[in-house]
Each structure stands twice: as C-alpha cells, then as structure tokens.
C-alpha cells in the first residue's frame, strides 16, 4: 500500500483546519485536487506523494 497521511497532518502541512478539509471533500469530492481514501469508519487518508507535491507548490 502507498504511504498515506491523516487529515490532521494534511491540515498542519497546508495551514488549514481539518474541518475545512473535510468540508471541501464533502462539497467537491477532493481537496486541492487530491482525492482521499475513505476508510469504512469514515476517516480519510491522503496519498503522501500528492500532499508533498501540493506543499512544494506543484499542482496536484
């Protein structure tokens, strides 16, 4: 399985609140072009490589 990070970690990396990220996924199905992996318990996991590209200023 690919490396993934949790929503809280993504929030810190992008200087956003976790609730804002979850709202973006609820409204648009993605956050800044990154689609999360949805777990059966409702949590979201994010592909680490896509998050690294986003925080480096590249387009996801």
N, CA and C atoms as an extended XYZ file, in Angstrom:
180
Properties=species:S:1:pos:R:3:atomname:S:1:resname:S:1:resid:I:1 pbc="F F F"
N         0.851       -1.191        0.000 N   UNK     1
C         0.000        0.000        0.000 CA  UNK     1
C         0.889        1.245        0.000 C   UNK     1
N         0.423        2.284       -0.640 N   UNK     2
C         1.167        3.531       -0.716 CA  UNK     2
C         1.173        4.222        0.647 C   UNK     2
N         2.133        5.085        0.836 N   UNK     3
C         2.201        5.870        2.068 CA  UNK     3
C         1.025        6.842        2.110 C   UNK     3
N         0.396        6.945        3.264 N   UNK     4
C        -0.730        7.864        3.427 CA  UNK     4
C        -0.532        8.676        4.704 C   UNK     4
N        -1.233        9.805        4.761 N   UNK     5
C        -1.227       10.627        5.978 CA  UNK     5
C        -2.664       10.911        6.390 C   UNK     5
N        -2.840       11.277        7.633 N   UNK     6
C        -4.167       11.569        8.156 CA  UNK     6
C        -4.553       13.013        7.854 C   UNK     6
N        -5.832       13.314        8.004 N   UNK     7
C        -6.346       14.650        7.727 CA  UNK     7
C        -5.691       15.707        8.615 C   UNK     7
N        -5.448       15.387        9.880 N   UNK     8
C        -4.828       16.362       10.791 CA  UNK     8
C        -3.426       16.745       10.312 C   UNK     8
N        -2.686       15.777        9.798 N   UNK     9
C        -1.343       16.045        9.289 CA  UNK     9
C        -1.403       16.905        8.040 C   UNK     9
N        -2.355       16.615        7.164 N   UNK    10
C        -2.555       17.429        5.961 CA  UNK    10
C        -2.922       18.858        6.349 C   UNK    10
N        -3.757       19.003        7.366 N   UNK    11
C        -4.173       20.333        7.817 CA  UNK    11
C        -2.975       21.148        8.288 C   UNK    11
N        -2.082       20.524        9.055 N   UNK    12
C        -0.893       21.237        9.526 CA  UNK    12
C         0.011       21.621        8.361 C   UNK    12
N         0.151       20.718        7.387 N   UNK    13
C         1.044       20.966        6.251 CA  UNK    13
C         0.533       22.090        5.356 C   UNK    13
N        -0.796       22.269        5.301 N   UNK    14
C        -1.378       23.273        4.414 CA  UNK    14
C        -1.913       24.493        5.167 C   UNK    14
N        -1.710       24.519        6.487 N   UNK    15
C        -2.173       25.622        7.329 CA  UNK    15
C        -3.681       25.823        7.222 C   UNK    15
N        -4.398       24.726        7.279 N   UNK    16
C        -5.863       24.746        7.258 CA  UNK    16
C        -6.381       23.980        8.469 C   UNK    16
N        -7.651       24.125        8.758 N   UNK    17
C        -8.277       23.351        9.818 CA  UNK    17
C        -8.760       22.022        9.236 C   UNK    17
N        -8.690       20.948       10.004 N   UNK    18
C        -9.176       19.655        9.496 CA  UNK    18
C       -10.634       19.716        9.019 C   UNK    18
N       -11.462       20.476        9.718 N   UNK    19
C       -12.875       20.583        9.321 CA  UNK    19
C       -13.014       21.237        7.944 C   UNK    19
N       -12.143       22.181        7.624 N   UNK    20
C       -12.188       22.829        6.308 CA  UNK    20
C       -11.847       21.827        5.200 C   UNK    20
N       -10.903       20.954        5.484 N   UNK    21
C       -10.520       19.938        4.502 CA  UNK    21
C       -11.663       18.952        4.304 C   UNK    21
N       -12.256       18.507        5.408 N   UNK    22
C       -13.389       17.573        5.288 CA  UNK    22
C       -14.567       18.218        4.559 C   UNK    22
N       -14.807       19.503        4.786 N   UNK    23
C       -15.885       20.213        4.096 CA  UNK    23
C       -15.612       20.282        2.605 C   UNK    23
N       -14.368       20.537        2.224 N   UNK    24
C       -14.010       20.583        0.800 CA  UNK    24
C       -14.267       19.234        0.138 C   UNK    24
N       -13.938       18.155        0.840 N   UNK    25
C       -14.172       16.815        0.285 CA  UNK    25
C       -15.669       16.554        0.170 C   UNK    25
N       -16.425       16.971        1.168 N   UNK    26
C       -17.871       16.773        1.138 CA  UNK    26
C       -18.511       17.540       -0.022 C   UNK    26
N       -18.039       18.767       -0.254 N   UNK    27
C       -18.618       19.595       -1.317 CA  UNK    27
C       -18.125       19.214       -2.703 C   UNK    27
N       -16.830       18.952       -2.832 N   UNK    28
C       -16.216       18.801       -4.152 CA  UNK    28
C       -15.701       17.407       -4.463 C   UNK    28
N       -15.569       16.565       -3.440 N   UNK    29
C       -15.015       15.236       -3.654 CA  UNK    29
C       -13.504       15.212       -3.617 C   UNK    29
N       -12.863       16.352       -3.364 N   UNK    30
C       -11.409       16.428       -3.296 CA  UNK    30
C       -11.002       17.657       -2.503 C   UNK    30
N        -9.716       17.734       -2.151 N   UNK    31
C        -9.140       18.919       -1.524 CA  UNK    31
C        -7.946       19.314       -2.369 C   UNK    31
N        -8.024       20.465       -2.997 N   UNK    32
C        -6.944       20.964       -3.871 CA  UNK    32
C        -6.552       19.926       -4.919 C   UNK    32
N        -7.522       19.210       -5.429 N   UNK    33
C        -7.253       18.225       -6.472 CA  UNK    33
C        -6.827       16.862       -5.968 C   UNK    33
N        -6.690       16.689       -4.664 N   UNK    34
C        -6.271       15.412       -4.098 CA  UNK    34
C        -7.504       14.682       -3.573 C   UNK    34
N        -7.734       13.475       -4.076 N   UNK    35
C        -8.863       12.668       -3.610 CA  UNK    35
C        -8.402       11.772       -2.475 C   UNK    35
N        -9.143       11.772       -1.371 N   UNK    36
C        -8.740       10.937       -0.228 CA  UNK    36
C        -9.184        9.487       -0.399 C   UNK    36
N        -8.582        8.631        0.405 N   UNK    37
C        -9.023        7.249        0.527 CA  UNK    37
C        -9.978        7.226        1.716 C   UNK    37
N       -11.205        6.787        1.483 N   UNK    38
C       -12.189        6.775        2.557 CA  UNK    38
C       -12.199        5.397        3.219 C   UNK    38
N       -11.986        5.381        4.521 N   UNK    39
C       -11.997        4.135        5.275 CA  UNK    39
C       -13.427        3.801        5.696 C   UNK    39
N       -13.694        2.527        5.999 N   UNK    40
C       -15.056        2.142        6.427 CA  UNK    40
C       -15.544        2.895        7.661 C   UNK    40
N       -14.634        3.332        8.529 N   UNK    41
C       -15.057        4.050        9.732 CA  UNK    41
C       -15.282        5.542        9.479 C   UNK    41
N       -15.127        5.993        8.216 N   UNK    42
C       -15.393        7.381        7.875 CA  UNK    42
C       -14.163        8.271        7.839 C   UNK    42
N       -13.040        7.778        8.329 N   UNK    43
C       -11.812        8.584        8.302 CA  UNK    43
C       -11.277        8.686        6.884 C   UNK    43
N       -10.501        9.740        6.659 N   UNK    44
C        -9.900        9.961        5.345 CA  UNK    44
C        -8.389        9.818        5.454 C   UNK    44
N        -7.797        9.151        4.478 N   UNK    45
C        -6.352        9.064        4.371 CA  UNK    45
C        -5.952        9.703        3.056 C   UNK    45
N        -4.809       10.364        3.054 N   UNK    46
C        -4.361       11.133        1.904 CA  UNK    46
C        -3.061       10.571        1.362 C   UNK    46
N        -2.921       10.449        0.039 N   UNK    47
C        -1.667        9.958       -0.533 CA  UNK    47
C        -0.523       10.927       -0.226 C   UNK    47
N         0.510       10.428        0.441 N   UNK    48
C         1.615       11.278        0.895 CA  UNK    48
C         2.343       11.943       -0.268 C   UNK    48
N         2.502       11.240       -1.388 N   UNK    49
C         3.233       11.831       -2.514 CA  UNK    49
C         2.487       13.030       -3.100 C   UNK    49
N         1.153       12.952       -3.182 N   UNK    50
C         0.361       14.067       -3.694 CA  UNK    50
C         0.411       15.259       -2.744 C   UNK    50
N         0.408       14.984       -1.453 N   UNK    51
C         0.485       16.056       -0.460 CA  UNK    51
C         1.844       16.737       -0.525 C   UNK    51
N         2.908       15.958       -0.719 N   UNK    52
C         4.250       16.532       -0.858 CA  UNK    52
C         4.320       17.458       -2.075 C   UNK    52
N         3.720       17.040       -3.184 N   UNK    53
C         3.711       17.889       -4.374 CA  UNK    53
C         2.929       19.168       -4.108 C   UNK    53
N         1.810       19.070       -3.408 N   UNK    54
C         0.994       20.246       -3.099 CA  UNK    54
C         1.761       21.225       -2.223 C   UNK    54
N         2.413       20.733       -1.197 N   UNK    55
C         3.133       21.626       -0.288 CA  UNK    55
C         4.397       22.183       -0.928 C   UNK    55
N         4.892       21.536       -1.984 N   UNK    56
C         6.070       22.041       -2.693 CA  UNK    56
C         5.672       23.082       -3.735 C   UNK    56
N         4.359       23.318       -3.882 N   UNK    57
C         3.894       24.340       -4.820 CA  UNK    57
C         3.523       23.801       -6.182 C   UNK    57
N         3.566       22.487       -6.360 N   UNK    58
C         3.182       21.905       -7.647 CA  UNK    58
C         1.670       21.689       -7.663 C   UNK    58
N         1.146       21.491       -8.854 N   UNK    59
C        -0.278       21.212       -8.996 CA  UNK    59
C        -0.498       19.734       -8.727 C   UNK    59
N        -1.518       19.430       -7.919 N   UNK    60
C        -1.787       18.031       -7.559 CA  UNK    60
C        -2.356       17.261       -8.721 C   UNK    60
